[in-house]
Amino acid sequence: MNVYAVRTIYAHEMHRALRTLFQSVVSPVLSTSLYFVVFGAAIGSHITEVGGVSYGAFIVPGLIMLMLLTQSVSNAAFAIYFPKFNGTIYELLSAPVSSFEIVLGYVGAAATKSIILGLIILATANLFVDLEIAHPVWMAVFLVLTAVTFSLLGFIIGIWADGFEKLQFIPLLIITPLAFLGGTFYAIDMLPPAWQTVTLFNPVIYLISGFRWSFYGVADVSLAASLLTIGAFLTVCLAAVWWIFKTGYRLKA
Amino acid sequence: MTTPTQFLFRETGQADSGAGGQASAAVMDAGSAIHVRGLTKHYDSGFRALHDVNLDIRHGEIFALLGPNGAGKTTLISIICGLVNASEGTVLVDGHDIQRDFRAARQRLGLVPQELATDAFAKVHASVSYSRGLFGKPRNPAKVEQVLRDLSLWDKRDERLMSLSGGMKRRLMIAKALVHEPRILFLDEPTAGVDVELRRDMWNLVQRLKEDGTTIILTTHYIEEAEEMADRVGVINQGQIKLVEETRELMRQLGRKQLTLHLETPLAQVPETLSAYGLTLGDDGHELIYTYDGQGDRDSIPALLQALDAHGIHFRDLHTQQSSLEEIFVSLVRDGHR
């Protein structure tokens, strides 16, 4: 195992986040806080409680998850797309680094950044509402698993993308709508029955439900379904990354 | 008379068989820095970039790979360095297979690609340190400093790469390739688009690296530099190695020589009886030019001079010149297209 290489890639990526602190940290924290203030204050004044939890507190796990999904994907996608775009990928491909080590460095750094952001937002939300975390270990499990899985997805997108438009395509047109419609701002049982069924086809609902359960012990779907969904998605992403490196897809001619 | 071209094609057969010039295959196999056998690359488009390439690069030599644009130089280098997957064939680096034993193989290689590829936002020192880390070497600020000083980049160590000139970026890429202390360095068109001074610095660096025992494989369009610097030359065209030869030996064997006689009295035409020599006239009949093989026609000059004397053709001065590697190269490539 080329530990130095993994450490080098990881440190390089973390340093990139520091170099672009405003874009990497301040911007997502600010926009999530705005969601929290606007939705929490505007809608929260009409809906006092959801499942025994105040509306302001109810939306916190969903907002963290929303940010976690989008930031993990865009962080990891940009991290691997950028060397492809400027040509410095040659160095990575010619170095004595295995595909596993490359993924470990890039995905590890992207996931770390997302988790740090999640924790910052959690701390920020705590300023506005009283938060309690019923199952902190499970919260950490969901946080880490989601960050890693969606960083892997971002890595795949970054390799697949051959232009900035494609780089933005999946995060903007698929992830964000799924996250918004995935129960960030409402519980499923608040929807008409037909929409409840439709919503169950949205994989993000399982992630948000599981994450929210770790806070308040209330969930839209069972914990097992949530874990199964994230586990299945993680497996698919790992398989895709394995195939990419085996075939050299969009990396090696 | 054997023409230079015929010579070339006789040599081509030897190179393709894998012997790589006059050295025996057995010797080359045992101690090659780079050992390539049966290397073929087909792209999905059907384009055949390399076809059954056999090549051995010796330890510690400067090997110049010459070929026209699209000949397969960069593809060959890219496969050896892990940037492109081969369709068929094997490559050993210091005896390590580039697929099965990729870590050991790549550890020994440094690559300076043709294109200037840099992360515009990174800083010089950090960028070079990053390269060292990628190759699995622990941090070593002294080594980074030494490489940056060698390449006159130490004063720029805290600058972002976007602020560097083209020549500095080229030097930075060399620094990045050298900082993990490779034994074998690939320089793909290192002097393309750089000014005279930097080119001279670059060649001084190459000489210093050679003295330190580094094997250097370079591609260049400045053939006179290959002629001057390289121990051996390989010519690649249309994805095939056409020739591998010691540079000096190649010049000796294949360099055409030209004898120019400055005549006392200009000639209107070359006498019929001298037609066997293939003489041409120059400078309005003031010069008589005889072109001959450097190796094959040694006895022909005394005979020519005697014949000229017999025809009453006298000269007041003469000079000879040998064809350059560039001319040999052009001849080889042109004939390769036939």
Boltz contact constraints between the chains, C-beta under 6 A:
constraints:
  - contact:
      token1: [A, 2]
      token2: [B, 136]
      max_distance: 6.0
  - contact:
      token1: [A, 4]
      token2: [B, 133]
      max_distance: 6.0
  - contact:
      token1: [A, 4]
      token2: [B, 136]
      max_distance: 6.0
  - contact:
      token1: [A, 5]
      token2: [B, 134]
      max_distance: 6.0
  - contact:
      token1: [A, 5]
      token2: [B, 136]
      max_distance: 6.0
  - contact:
      token1: [A, 8]
      token2: [B, 130]
      max_distance: 6.0
  - contact:
      token1: [A, 8]
      token2: [B, 133]
      max_distance: 6.0
  - contact:
      token1: [A, 8]
      token2: [B, 134]
      max_distance: 6.0
  - contact:
      token1: [A, 12]
      token2: [B, 130]
      max_distance: 6.0
  - contact:
      token1: [A, 87]
      token2: [B, 115]
      max_distance: 6.0
  - contact:
      token1: [A, 87]
      token2: [B, 117]
      max_distance: 6.0
  - contact:
      token1: [A, 88]
      token2: [B, 117]
      max_distance: 6.0
  - contact:
      token1: [A, 88]
      token2: [B, 119]
      max_distance: 6.0
  - contact:
      token1: [A, 90]
      token2: [B, 83]
      max_distance: 6.0
  - contact:
      token1: [A, 90]
      token2: [B, 113]
      max_distance: 6.0
  - contact:
      token1: [A, 93]
      token2: [B, 82]
      max_distance: 6.0
  - contact:
      token1: [A, 93]
      token2: [B, 83]
      max_distance: 6.0
  - contact:
      token1: [A, 94]
      token2: [B, 81]
      max_distance: 6.0
  - contact:
      token1: [A, 94]
      token2: [B, 82]
      max_distance: 6.0
  - contact:
      token1: [A, 94]
      token2: [B, 111]
      max_distance: 6.0
  - contact:
      token1: [A, 95]
      token2: [B, 134]
      max_distance: 6.0
  - contact:
      token1: [A, 95]
      token2: [B, 135]
      max_distance: 6.0
  - contact:
      token1: [A, 96]
      token2: [B, 103]
      max_distance: 6.0
  - contact:
      token1: [A, 96]
      token2: [B, 106]
      max_distance: 6.0
  - contact:
      token1: [A, 96]
      token2: [B, 107]
      max_distance: 6.0
  - contact:
      token1: [A, 96]
      token2: [B, 136]
      max_distance: 6.0
  - contact:
      token1: [A, 248]
      token2: [B, 85]
      max_distance: 6.0
  - contact:
      token1: [A, 252]
      token2: [B, 84]
      max_distance: 6.0
  - contact:
      token1: [A, 252]
      token2: [B, 85]
      max_distance: 6.0
  - contact:
      token1: [A, 253]
      token2: [B, 84]
      max_distance: 6.0
